[in-house]
Amino acid sequence: MTRVSKTLALFLVLLCSGAGAIDAQALGSLLSGSKQPASSSTAAATDPLRRNTPRDSIYAFLEACHRGKYAVAAQYLDLRKLSSQQRTSEGPQLAQQLSQLLDRNPRFEVGKLSDSPEGNTGDGLASNLDDLATFELEGEPVTLHMERVTLSGSGTPVWLVSALSVSQIPELAGTIEQSWLEKRLPEPLIKIKFVGTPLWVWLALLLIAIVLSALSRALSKLFIAILKPITARYAKAFHTQRLETLTEPLRLLLSIIVFRASMAFVPTSALLRDDLLKLLILLFMLGAASLLMRLVDIISDTVISRLDHRERALTYSVFPLGIRFIKILIFCFAVLVVLQQWGYNMSAILAGVGVGGIAVALAAQKTIENLFGGVSLISDRPVLVGDFCQFGGQVGTVEDIGLRSTRIRTLDRTLVTVPNSQFSTMTLENYARRDKMWFHPTIRLRRDTSPEQVKQMMDAIREILQKHEMVDASGVPLRFTKISDQSLDLDIFAYVLTPDSNKFLEVQTELLLKILEASYRLGIGLSVPIQEEYNVSVDANDTTTPHPFLAFRNSSKENGATDGAGPQTPSAVRS
């Protein structure tokens, strides 16, 4: 695996875990390649050539061959049946021949080899044998094997190309020959190599990618054109224009499938083939995840379009959270599949994610509390987006219910953000859930209104309420409730049949005007505060009849107070 692939994989794992809190053991396995389970870490440390699993052994063997270190590569072959002199002279040549055989075999993939120290226990072979690659020799299949052996002096079991397979390498190498295309190409295109792959193969791969980029657009449009009449026929509420959003992920998936099939005809080296396959797996899972996410959007749009318009607030509250959660699950699943296909130790990764999840939960208690508060708001649905409500002594319209907080637009047009953990515990009064609105004014008649006039006024008000089509006047809509020293009170108890505040205000204005017209028609006045002024004449020389105002004035003068305006006529004000 290339360094770029390792870095990208590590980044995806950190992103999937939410905070990158992976334990030290899992992180160490990632940085070191993570191709063997944790149980083999001790053995890996004792064998510097990384021959603890079939996959690691062949991968290290190919790396040594591509660097031209065939003497080192020979140590991955079981040469114990050869003499010391033969090992020195023939070992590097056998390693080079095996490398050429593996590079030119398009069916050989390093990633298919076992990544366990025990090898593949389900292949039907002996416990110390694993399949390496299959070739054809004179029309007959010949399979090379890996064997787990313990070298003398080390005591550590390692995986090597079996001695029987080594003896078959020279005969198989005799079948290697240039293709008809290679015989006609200029020599520099064959001699110049990158990652063990000739230059003409790189150019062929680049040409295939360019052609597929051009053809995939036409293929995806053709697929959409075929799918449109089918969806139009069987999905009545489905807008076929939504299918256009599937074009890009379909292009990517079709290109990857065709490119993967074309690799069977282009002789890439085994290491380059492994890197290309890892890249194709990454791109394929990204394309598949993108396609699924867009399908989720299409399905959600279709469901929302079929909902009743009265459930508009529900769609704005519940669906965005649900769709967001589903997309996160799809992305995390795609990341895990990619890492598994790349050969990472999933048990260590999942354990690290679990430890990281605990650490994140402890560090983000408030955030998680707000998240569950948002879930509570969505499930209980005390308020929805668009509802006008009262909360914590304030009133406003709910604009958004998010994962962490709820945003409310107040009457002052300010935006109040309340954490969901607090908002879900508040006493909420939802005005938008009213089915009708209470009409309960108090009509105060003048204190001098006769009983007959009171009856006439009550009959007129009842008639107004009962005749209006928007008023529920059932029960006792009008009550004579109070006789005070200033007025006779009539309380109206009725409902206006609308939840709309603006419509209620219109009906209320209409009813109050009709009541006022009835009072004028019947000649009945409404009680209002009245100020009456009483003028009292006082003779200052009359000392026989004391007057309270005069006494107050004299008392004020005796106490040293003065009005500064001489004798005046006092007045009394009464409400």
Secondary structure, DSSP 8 states (H G I E B T S, - for coil): --HHHHHHHHHHHHHHHSS----HHHHHHHHTT--S-GGGHHHHHH-TT--SSHHHHHHHHHHHHHTT-HHHHGGGB--TTS-HHHHHHHHHHHHHHHHHHHHT-TT--GGGS--STT--TTSSS-TTEEEEEEEEETTEEEEEEEEEEE-TTT--EEEEE-HHHHHHHHHHHTT----HHHHHS-HHHHH-EETTEEHHHHHHHHHHHHHHHHHHHHHHHHHHHHHHHHHHHH-TT--GGGGGGGHHHHHHHHHHHHHHHHGGGS---HHHHHHHHHHHHHHHHHHHHHHHHHHHHHHHHHHHHHS-GGGHHHHHHHHHHHHHHHHHHHHHHHHHHHHHHTT--HHHHHHHHHHHHHHHHHHTHHHHHHHHHHHHHHHH-SS-TT-EEEETTEEEEEEEE-SSEEEEEETTS-EEEEEHHHHTTS-EEEGGG-SSEEE--EEEEETT--HHHHHHHHHHHHHHHHH-TTEE--S--EEEEEE-SSEEEEEE-EEES-S-HHHHHHHHHHHHHHHHHHHHHHT--B-----EEEE----TT--SS--HHHHHHHHHHHTT---SS-S---EEEE-
